[in-house]
Amino acid sequence: MHYDILIVGAGPAGLILARALSGKGLRIGILEQQAQQAIAEPAFDGREIALTHRSANTLRQLGLWQRIEQIEPTAFSQLRDAKVLNGPNPLGMVIGHELSPRSELGWLVSNHLIRQGAWDCVQDSIAIHQDITLLTGQKTGRIWSDEQAAHVTLEDGRVLKARLLVAADSRLSTTRRAMGLAADMYDFGRSMLVCCMLHQKPHHHVAWQWFDYGQTLALLPMNDDPATGMHRSSIVLTLPSHAIDPVANMAAPAFNAEIARRFAQRLGSMTLASTRHVYPLVGVYPRSIVSRRFACVGDAAVGMHPITAHGFNFGLLGVESLSKAILQVHAAGQDFASPAVLQRYQREHQLATRPLYLITKGLARLYTTEHPAARLVRDAAVQIGQRITPFKRAIAASLTGMR
Ligand SMILES: Cc1cc2nc3c(=O)[nH]c(=O)nc-3n(C[C@H](O)[C@H](O)[C@H](O)COP(=O)(O)OP(=O)(O)OC[C@H]3O[C@@H](n4cnc5c(N)ncnc54)[C@H](O)[C@@H]3O)c2cc1C
């Protein structure tokens, strides 16, 4: 089978790239290892995604925002302000929306709704343009490329050919590895427990990042529960990996009391309102994200620690710059997978992502080091940061995606 572009991975990045390329005369294939039902009806996965305004605009342009609102009218929750706390000190750094030109720093939306919206949009594109083929329940075998095409062998022996192969198969991308691209990986030795909880006290749409001693907590403000009207947040607890399972496996009443205690009762009583999900924390930065007739997008191009909430935002940025480059060159009747086009994409994407990847890695290490000197530096950084408005404005610009 021959494609112009073959995308490995039908996660948000792969599906949204297909949507962005559809309708321009390209034959697009998407290869996904999971069964079709798992991507057509994605299950709640605990991730609440903070979107920059730039990402929100991209989602609107591609029709995803509207699709998600059709699925769940209260899906998007305002992220008005953000608060950073260290240790037991109740005085933290507040990044207010007034530091940006908008009335909120960004938006929050559940990852499974992004996946559902992306799937629905791809179905719309297929219905109108018939230019996307989905191959689900298929794992890749041998992968290689030559001057003319990239080749992917499937487990059943079939060989797919494409003018450009795109890896959108997550941070530990087997496609990237098969193409021989090296990546720097950093295992933080921590795992993240995420779930949705109802709570007594309001959050006022303020997100918290609390670098407490021995644990890191985050609160992502969701809209009040439409069924009960109760206050609702996505809760993120980061602990050394060996300590996370006992909390994740507690019976619900004990878990509720444990999380309320860990949040020092600042939200009042708390009640579990979803399944719980655990993610090991590994940052990945590939040394290069392109090769002959090959490019990476999404987490395959940069695997961020979630602390600065930029993985999906960077994924969208990559989709935007790769699809623009491909469509421009394709419209001019030239080879959209030429080394010059791919190198330009790599330069642009790495320039945009590398600084925050390194800053995030440094922050995550500093704020999980329990040495007394590190605790002092952390507290000083938060307190000094609170007094330096240009610094806070820079963080606000990074959160909103508006510079
Ligand atoms: C707890 C948590 C919180 C987060 N919060 C934020 C946030 O606030 N803001 C933000 O911007 N980002 C956030 N992120 C990051 C965001 O979730 C990811 O960046 C995004 O989901 C990655 O999408 P993707 O499509 O690249 O990869 P994935 O969603 O991992 O999709 C990859 C797809 O490829 C398929 N696949 C894998 N291997 C193969 C193969 N060999 N063959 C075929 N198919 C394959 C998989 O089945 C999967 O469907 C968070 C992440 C976590 C874990």
The ligand as a Gaussian input file, in Angstrom:
#p B3LYP/6-31G(d) Opt

LIG

0 1
 C       -0.205000      13.140000      34.124000
 C        0.029000      13.910000      32.859000
 C       -0.398000      15.234000      32.776000
 C       -0.169000      15.978000      31.620000
 N       -0.568000      17.278000      31.582000
 C       -0.317000      18.028000      30.478000
 C       -0.712000      19.408000      30.419000
 O       -1.268000      19.953000      31.371000
 N       -0.450000      20.119000      29.293000
 C        0.176000      19.559000      28.220000
 O        0.387000      20.246000      27.218000
 N        0.540000      18.242000      28.240000
 C        0.323000      17.478000      29.333000
 N        0.690000      16.158000      29.358000
 C        1.335000      15.576000      28.153000
 C        0.314000      15.052000      27.120000
 O       -0.595000      14.173000      27.743000
 C        1.090000      14.344000      26.019000
 O        2.043000      15.239000      25.505000
 C        0.201000      13.897000      24.862000
 O       -0.858000      13.093000      25.296000
 C        1.037000      13.070000      23.875000
 O        0.289000      12.740000      22.758000
 P        0.919000      11.823000      21.616000
 O       -0.130000      11.667000      20.588000
 O        2.258000      12.321000      21.229000
 O        1.218000      10.418000      22.351000
 P        0.220000       9.353000      22.979000
 O       -0.986000       9.994000      23.545000
 O        1.046000       8.532000      23.890000
 O       -0.246000       8.467000      21.741000
 C        0.625000       7.575000      21.084000
 C       -0.186000       6.582000      20.286000
 O        0.711000       5.760000      19.538000
 C        0.312000       4.397000      19.642000
 N        1.514000       3.572000      19.418000
 C        2.606000       3.470000      20.221000
 N        3.512000       2.648000      19.661000
 C        2.993000       2.213000      18.471000
 C        3.461000       1.367000      17.431000
 N        4.666000       0.790000      17.489000
 N        2.670000       1.148000      16.378000
 C        1.436000       1.731000      16.289000
 N        0.956000       2.574000      17.244000
 C        1.720000       2.813000      18.321000
 C       -0.268000       4.298000      21.059000
 O       -1.124000       3.186000      21.188000
 C       -0.992000       5.629000      21.175000
 O       -2.315000       5.550000      20.683000
 C        0.498000      15.386000      30.513000
 C        0.927000      14.064000      30.599000
 C        0.711000      13.332000      31.767000
 C        1.208000      11.908000      31.845000

